[in-house]
Amino acid sequence: MEKRRLRDYAVLYGAFLVYSASTVCAKFAARQDMMVKVLVFAALELVCLGVYALVWQQVLSRFPLVVAMANKGSVVLINLVWSVLLFGEHINGYNLAGAAIIIAGIWLVSGSRDGEETEEGR
């Protein structure tokens, strides 16, 4: 049972990585000066969103909606990492405070304090 749950969370966060890749493609598209490159990145963005939509349907069959949507807040954290690694942007105190709030919200909604999941939550 534990392996299956781990796999479900891997699919959930894999979907979020694909979704965040679409925002990276959008930012790369915005930085281009040739229309052909803009269209290539826009097409990549659409592909990412299409893959995400398909995987998201599988996620919703494995998690309660409230848990899946609460975890979707982690996309902001993933985008924060992308912005530093790929675009050289800087993280400030407001970013860190926001990240802490997001993590706390995910923790509060996704599980109880002792880590046990209730039957109603599944």
Protein Blocks (a to p, Z undefined) as FASTA:
>chain_A
ZZmmmmmmmmmmmmmmmmmmmmmmmmmmmmpcbfklmmmmmmmmmmmmmmmmmmmmmmmm
mpcfklmmmmmmmmmmmmmmmmmmmnopacdfklmmmmmmmmmmmmmmmpcfkopacfkl
ZZ
